[in-house]
């Protein structure tokens, strides 16, 4: 099982080229990632077994426990489900459910 670290990207802070670079190195795509209530921030997963590009250096990276704490805040609640309980398995399952087959 691949282990991940997590980053949160505020879409408006980056150029399209930068967003493309982020997306090319993450395990989930913006179109299928978990997002906050106002859809300005996206949760992206970075596999720990791959090198992290230099452009990710200034970004805060979160481990599983830290991201779960963050996702329990009101900003991230009830975005795409009625449950306020979130687990890493829930994040992975939601990403898989939103990602088309073959991607």
N, C-alpha and C positions, 0 to 999 in steps of 0.2 A: 504494500500500500504506500503510495506516494505521500510524503509529508509536505505540508505547505506552510508558508508564512503569508501574511495578508497585508495588503496596502489599500488605502482609500484614496481615490483620485477625485478631486474637484474638477469636473470637466472644463469649466470656464477658465481655468488657470493655465491651460496648455493649448498649444497649436495642434492642428490635425496631424502633423508629422510626429509630434511628441506622443500623441495619443496612439498613433499607429505603432510606434516603437513599444510603448507599454503593452499594448494588446498582443504584439507578436511574441512577447516573452512570458505572458501570463497563461495560466491553465484555463481561464474562462474568458469569454469575449464580452465586450461592453453590452452588446445586444441581449445577452443572456445572463448578465451578472446581477447580483442583488444591488438595489439602489435605495437611497433614502427617500423619505416621503415626497420631497420636492424634485426628485430626480436630478439633483445637481452633483451628487456624490455617488461613486460606484465602488463596490468592494471587489477587488481583484485578488486572485490567488497566484502566488509564485511558488513553483516547486523548489524545495530545498536542495534537490539533487542536480540542479542546473546552475551555471554561473549567473550572477546577477549583473545586469548591465550597469555601467557607470551612471547613467541617467537616473537610476533608482536610488542612488546613494543619499540624496537629501530627503527622501521620503521616509516617514515613520513606518516601520514594519512591525506587525503585531503577530504574536503567537496565538495559538488556538484559544487559550484562556482569555487573553487580552481582547481578542476580537469579539468573543462572546459577551464580554462585559460591555463593550462599546455598542454592540447590536441590541443590547437590552435597553438602551436609552430611548426616549420618546421619539427622537428623530428617525429611528430605524424601525419602529414598531408598526405592525399591521400594514406593511408596505404591500406584501403580496400573500398574506395569509391572515387568518383571524386569531392565530395563536401568538401569545407573547413569549412563549418558550422557544428558544433557538438553540440548536446544537450544531456542531460541525457537520454531522451527518445530514441535518436538515439543509444546511447550506449546499453541501455537495449534491444532495438529491434534487434540490431546486435548480441548481445549475444544470444538472443532467437533464431534467425535465424540460428546461427551456432551450436546450441546445439541440438543433436538428441532428438527426442521425448522420453519421459520417463526418462530423466536424470535431 
